[in-house]
Amino acid sequence: MSYFENFMKANQAYVDLHGTAHLPIKPKTRVAIVTCMDSRLHVAQALGLALGDAHILRNAGGRVTEDMIRSLVISQQQLGTREIVVLHHTDCGAQTFKNEEFVAYLNKELGVDVSGQDFLPFTDVVESVRKDMKLLRQSPLIPDDVEISGAVYDVDTGRMTVVK
């Protein structure tokens, strides 16, 4: 049995608990969270969020990219969020490679030239949060009155540390 088939069975149990109440499309907390796709980071549980509470935007490394900003603009301008949290984590896969080496590997393995692609690796997780918060503050698409905060989640303890 594939994992997808297991997921579909698990979904039926979830449906039984979910109920049929229609949640509003706008997130209750008016918060959007930019975070990593890492499977060890359960954002809703870590932050005490329920269904409908916040937008959770995920990608490799939890990095602020053009597409992440596109999603944040929609989140804010169409769906009413007024706060952004940048949440990176310890022991991130984006800390395990250097861009140039990964590009060379992909060129060889896939036979595709990805020389212009930045996969946004980093070495210092706190500095990566600061850099992404700065990108958001400098973006003309993110209004100045949007509150931007940052933190690092420790995958071993679940504890979050604020980044200033």
C-alpha positions as CSV (number, residue, x, y, z in Angstrom):
1,M,0.0,0.0,0.0
2,S,1.3,3.5,-0.9
3,Y,1.6,6.3,1.6
4,F,-1.1,8.1,-0.3
5,E,-3.5,5.2,0.3
6,N,-2.7,5.4,4.0
7,F,-3.2,9.2,3.9
8,M,-6.7,8.6,2.4
9,K,-7.6,6.2,5.2
10,A,-6.3,8.6,7.8
11,N,-8.3,11.4,6.1
12,Q,-11.6,9.5,6.7
13,A,-10.9,9.5,10.4
14,Y,-10.1,13.2,10.2
15,V,-13.3,13.9,8.4
16,D,-15.2,12.2,11.1
17,L,-13.7,14.6,13.7
18,H,-13.7,17.7,11.5
19,G,-17.4,18.4,11.4
20,T,-19.2,20.5,8.8
21,A,-19.0,24.0,10.2
22,H,-17.8,26.4,7.4
23,L,-14.8,28.4,8.6
24,P,-14.3,31.9,7.2
25,I,-11.8,32.3,4.4
26,K,-9.9,35.0,6.3
27,P,-7.6,33.8,9.0
28,K,-8.8,34.5,12.5
29,T,-5.5,35.8,13.9
30,R,-4.8,37.9,10.8
31,V,-1.3,36.3,10.8
32,A,0.7,34.7,8.0
33,I,3.6,32.5,8.9
34,V,6.6,31.9,6.6
35,T,8.3,28.7,7.4
36,C,10.1,25.6,6.2
37,M,8.7,22.5,4.6
38,D,10.6,20.3,7.1
39,S,8.4,17.4,8.3
40,R,9.7,17.8,11.9
41,L,8.0,21.2,12.2
42,H,4.3,21.0,13.0
43,V,3.6,24.7,13.0
44,A,-0.1,24.6,14.1
45,Q,0.7,22.5,17.2
46,A,3.9,24.4,18.0
47,L,2.0,27.8,18.0
48,G,-1.3,26.6,19.4
49,L,-3.2,27.2,16.2
50,A,-6.5,25.7,15.2
51,L,-8.0,25.4,11.7
52,G,-8.7,28.8,10.3
53,D,-6.3,30.7,12.6
54,A,-3.4,31.6,10.3
55,H,-1.9,31.2,6.8
56,I,1.1,28.9,6.9
57,L,3.3,29.4,3.9
58,R,6.0,26.7,3.5
59,N,9.0,26.2,1.2
60,A,12.5,24.8,1.5
61,G,14.3,26.7,4.3
62,G,11.3,28.9,5.0
63,R,12.9,31.5,2.8
64,V,11.3,34.7,1.6
65,T,11.2,34.4,-2.2
66,E,9.3,36.2,-4.9
67,D,6.6,33.6,-4.8
68,M,6.4,33.8,-1.0
69,I,5.9,37.6,-1.3
70,R,3.2,36.9,-4.0
71,S,1.4,34.7,-1.5
72,L,1.8,37.3,1.3
73,V,0.4,40.1,-0.8
74,I,-2.7,37.9,-1.5
75,S,-2.9,37.0,2.2
76,Q,-2.8,40.7,3.1
77,Q,-4.6,42.5,0.4
78,Q,-7.3,39.9,-0.2
79,L,-7.6,38.0,3.0
80,G,-6.8,40.6,5.7
81,T,-3.6,39.4,7.4
82,R,-1.7,42.2,9.1
83,E,1.2,40.4,10.7
84,I,4.0,38.1,9.3
85,V,6.1,35.7,11.3
86,V,9.3,34.3,9.8
87,L,9.9,30.9,11.4
88,H,13.1,29.0,10.5
89,H,14.4,26.0,12.5
90,T,17.6,24.3,13.7
91,D,19.2,21.4,11.7
92,C,17.6,22.7,8.5
93,G,18.3,20.9,5.2
94,A,19.1,24.3,3.6
95,Q,22.2,24.3,5.9
96,T,23.6,21.1,4.4
97,F,24.8,22.3,1.0
98,K,26.4,25.2,-0.8
99,N,24.7,26.7,-3.8
100,E,27.5,26.3,-6.3
101,E,28.0,22.6,-5.3
102,F,24.3,21.8,-5.5
103,V,24.0,23.5,-8.9
104,A,27.0,21.5,-10.2
105,Y,25.4,18.3,-8.8
106,L,22.0,19.1,-10.5
107,N,23.7,19.9,-13.8
108,K,25.4,16.5,-13.7
109,E,22.5,14.4,-12.3
110,L,19.6,16.0,-14.2
111,G,21.5,17.1,-17.3
112,V,19.8,20.5,-16.9
113,D,21.7,23.8,-16.7
114,V,20.5,25.5,-13.5
115,S,23.5,27.9,-13.2
116,G,21.3,30.9,-12.6
117,Q,19.2,29.3,-9.8
118,D,19.8,30.3,-6.2
119,F,18.6,27.5,-3.9
120,L,19.0,29.9,-0.9
121,P,21.2,27.8,1.4
122,F,22.4,29.3,4.6
123,T,24.8,28.5,7.4
124,D,23.5,30.7,10.3
125,V,19.8,30.1,11.0
126,V,19.4,33.3,13.1
127,E,21.0,35.4,10.3
128,S,18.7,33.8,7.7
129,V,15.7,34.9,9.8
130,R,17.1,38.4,10.0
131,K,17.8,38.5,6.3
132,D,14.3,37.4,5.4
133,M,12.7,39.8,7.8
134,K,14.7,42.6,6.2
135,L,13.6,41.5,2.7
136,L,10.0,41.8,3.9
137,R,10.5,45.2,5.4
138,Q,12.1,46.5,2.3
139,S,9.5,45.1,-0.1
140,P,7.3,47.8,-1.6
141,L,4.5,45.1,-1.6
142,I,4.5,44.8,2.1
143,P,2.9,47.8,3.8
144,D,4.9,49.6,6.5
145,D,2.2,49.0,9.1
146,V,2.4,45.2,8.8
147,E,4.1,43.7,11.9
148,I,7.0,41.4,11.1
149,S,8.5,39.1,13.7
150,G,11.0,36.2,13.6
151,A,11.9,33.2,15.5
152,V,13.9,30.0,15.4
153,Y,12.3,26.7,16.2
154,D,14.5,24.0,17.9
155,V,13.6,20.6,16.3
156,D,15.0,18.8,19.3
157,T,13.0,20.5,22.0
158,G,10.2,22.3,20.2
159,R,11.2,25.6,21.9
160,M,11.1,28.8,19.9
161,T,13.6,31.6,20.3
162,V,12.8,35.2,19.2
163,V,15.0,36.8,16.6
164,K,15.3,40.6,16.8
